[in-house]
Amino acid sequence: MPVAETQYTEENIRSLDWKEHIRMRPGMYIGKLGDGSSADDGIYILLKEVIDNSIDEFVMGAGKTIEISIKDNAVTVRDYGRGIPLGKVVDVVSKMNTGGKYDTRAFKKSVGLNGVGTKAVNALSSYFKVESTRDGKSKTAEFETGELVNEELLEETSRRKGTKVTFVPDETIFKKFKYRSEYIERMLRNYVYLNPGLTILFNGEKFHSENGLKDLLEDNTNAEDMLYPVIHLRGDDIEVAMTHSKTQYSEEYHSFVNGQNTTQGGTHQAAFREAVVKTIRDFYGKNYDASDIRKSIIAAISIKVMEPVFESQTKTKLGSTEMGDGLPTVRTYINDFVGRNLDNYLHKNPETAEALQRKIMQAEKERKELSGIRKLARERAKKASLHNKKLRDCRIHLGDMKNDRRLETTLFITEGDSASGSITKSRDVNTQAVFSLRGKPLNSYGMSKKVVYENEEFNLLQAALNIEESMENLRYNNIVIATDADVDGMHIRLLLITFFLQFFPELIKENHLYILQTPLFRVRNKKETIYCYSEEEKRQAMEKLSGKPEITRFKGLGEISPDEFKHFIGDDIRLEPVMLDKNMSIDNLLKFYMGKNTPDRQEFIIENLKIELDLIEENQL
């Protein structure tokens, strides 16, 4: 029987207003939503969009201080710039295509580029207030979920000029979110590194930098881990800082365009990598392998371009090939700058030049020693991937720049078949992959890179993540260790973190590594089930359900059914980021961490790796 034809008339076409569109499709504007456990979660993008406007004022020479406070999830950002023109205060935060940045004379190389930023913050906040003061007058506008609820003009005020924005992210969109000060502090440090002379106050703590990217490398890398003092080069539209690490194997880059942290790199980062290789080959007059030159490099590059083109809405990868402003291409500009300035530096600093050459020759020696085993390991990994039971992959990957959900991509590393089975059956096959370990992984402390190729599990894990050559090819944004909350599970966590610290520390530095929190108890009666992650949550659940609720203690992930597991890896997933203590060198971390005679191990873990250990009962530690 034929299906009746559906009428397609003007009534079928619905035009969304600006805030409805943002609220319905937030991912188009701010990437993923998240709960604040990841540095690229939406709540940090909201904060960043507001700060970007204040940074633009500083760049224009208006206001040297930005004050930020976060209390009970209410965010306030205050600058002492020129203030939004009073007649446009409401329009600037609530009308699309309104904003000063469409006038390229005023904001030639600004951070906030599309005029959508504060409008997205307004639309995605349950409460939003903007207050602008200039010329002795002040205008205030208040909104709720993007709707204007109040506006007020003060004809006379003694307030200092500038703009103050207060917002509360909407809990119906950002569920159970929490701002983590570690991520905010890192973002603010990047702002001050890129804007020497700027002062940012966050909840009373001061952030300031005089030496730009040099400070960035020195603050993020322990001095003991550096092969030579940071090389710092500055030009009109470019700044570069670089050193090599004594301890880490892979390359580490911090790249920026117009003050935007391009975590996915792009044309400028590729040009810089190429320029370093060319300059060093020319300086020593030897055709060294590019991988030997760049092995263990730690570098930062910042450029300013006219009207940059990014490969995603959240501006994490530069696509532009042109500098604009009558300058040559990005590639030529960076090649010329690095070629001239790095060559000069190496001529003037022979000690650094000698240390660098020794490092390159050592890398060449290690590469040749590894070449045979690496080839065998790749062939093994290739064979294994054809029928690899260890990896159950997902459809979307971090490199899919056009996909809105790429930031949600997650690899769960599990122990044993039962836990792997539960996660595999309940996962989202689009964004969640599972890698299954067989028993406890090898303790890789003190071992060379050779072990990564010789050990089948490490080799397959490296292949699954696709990080052998470079972090740029990382396939998942979140790497989540999912082990039981017991002594064995804790030991597996330590062994995996040791592996990442030893061979791929930038995965931890760049906030890609997490511990999955899973419930310890299920408390239920006939009407309701509550999952509890601590003794305190269990007590609260028992009070709530009163009477005699049934209490189940989960001893391992394998005991949790797939139907239940989907609650713990879905919208309500609880992740605890693994973070490094920047005051301790990686070498010392590993020594404390997995070396022999470690009575201080428990204290060390708590002090130096901020992993949530509350899940493990006192007597199990």
Steps between C-alpha positions, in 0.01 A plus 500: 500500500658834398597745777296821491706792374608739778409861434807726477385858542628824652372376837764221494785752485595624844734790544690486831602826663866544599478360853279204408747394234796521741312313775382230259842454335757608764770275350514720190610794718697358791603145403397238756297565816665288773495547878831683548721192542664568161687819405300539177156467662248769411505683834866597438417615145231729646755654737753531219257678266443770763871535587589527129311830479694637797829382345413688180465817708848443649645441150345832391682670790193536723524348852789299642307295757221241472326375814328161500310332779308172513283425799223236513521470118430874452775649282596868496749657259589869540733701279604866499488549123294757312163343581238396241333806340195550727245506218619158380531309831188288444564444127863389547399211728170405338495577127689294246740683268535787746841582641810712457701219344336529160694826465847366423662837557414488870569130552755405239640191669256445781437186703120490487438485130140429415289722725308192621690449829309696764168423328569128543589558867178697550282236330659212698480669842208488741607851608711752306577860589710752311598838641688761295644825634641781287487880485377514863185298417410135555262262320392163644302222327385173662386186318361158590566223243558775244180696574547862603338546843639834611701796371607811680692817412685706760559853369769562762738253662838500672576145382820452304451452127492150357273197465379252761329176399341254743349167390384167641515209251158338458480176699239360263770508227820445703389226737670467841787720386790621710771752410847362575748767596793304345353537151410866551846582634660336197280702265585822685872424492477464122330841482778672696779319310350632176445849639808603703413787733139384552392414856214257563361454850305175552329461838777720639793313341720705267615387152761706318785440254784721382675253267214350300552155350834461680304504827251250355769239435682565828181481706381181330832314493717431800848656454663160566318354199638763256802419284592869454355840600191610308570663162266801478447683169263793438382684188215739411233235441680194633652367822680167544647316800665159492716252689549122498410266786747260660226257596203491263503325164240681294452853371300754701360821353298790638366698205293818482338721237385848599505385861292188431655173624494277192519166683464313169785693338453599136692672222713712736610204713579289191706790356688541830589128517626517143696822563681357805615196301620708202685754717678236709604298194642817342676607822684169550535433126365148552186339360373373836170309503209732587379265776845506667506881500152534643513212746435632854444858381286722723396815319246779485406718204262794483411689182258779412319484168226699329159328497623148582307199374455217751397143431241488779265737685703477821812619308734217599671454161620771263417451133628836368790502259527882480629746763310791341606864528721473190723236669609174332327165567499356854755236390741746338470752784576240771778336296671836444466607864622171652774459235648840577453521878563142610815486287624824663424366847691174444803692369499724807442213750745218417421309824136466400602406144730223632236363741244496220732319260579235764128448553437458126782246467370306802148497346647374171682218682184396690289515183739271313505255793121500501442486124492120472278441799274793402439348157409163655275669758315695230439182303375329817271793580369502144421129515344537844283793390339283232369267768582704810281386784668752727360806322133552433516826311245779463387675181607860572858602584670814631646579158153528340511880510159548340321282754335679794551197727873447447581646845284228661717221354612272781714189533426292810795284610351210696629191680356154440225376272205556735564874545576541129181317416283725717648820356493369143130411521397831658731747318409754232648336188541839332736658754609232751766235433624224733852360535520183707809415705601142576599500866744754644710698253878502523668744738682717244685714754858566393460313171583637155257557214595151380255353750206674331569301184599175670200486733194398299247685716695829503563473126129443429400780738741740328358391162140544623578856615706567182760702691824333391601784267324801649227611740333673205368161388339411836175317423309559826462817705451313828702198609322347796648236730205286613618261771342354813502711816722254688870438559554316169308766309707772663822320409392476134427873504849568630662278236306669219573850629868400524490393134348833392733703724806318371425511127214743432496756787336766282181290500485581872627857456232564238226356726406197293534239779222420751392247758142372467306525823255214543251453782594304809139443609149466362226603742141428392144440603203405282462855369851638455863399444794720605864428409754618756867578448600532866392407853358851541282467188383158626399655834305776323325247273397285798352807670313598186352156434436436874360169624726208411634554147697225330877579492735335250879544521670485158836328536595527133384649172409152375220484758325801349256398226518671158156656564635663814838584350351733239408737788867530599649565155218711356387855583573444871854367450736597783862543393791604715784660301857382558714810548872559542660700774712745299739551794644152463697370202354200316813304578452557874130427471573161348774428752266566791214339323615162375866473603627255758465556876190720481349516851387854411299383198158557652592846626661581165191404300279719714740796495630497144239343278163647577302181453179457692577220744189530712351208310737260668432421862767585755590139583555417132769763448 
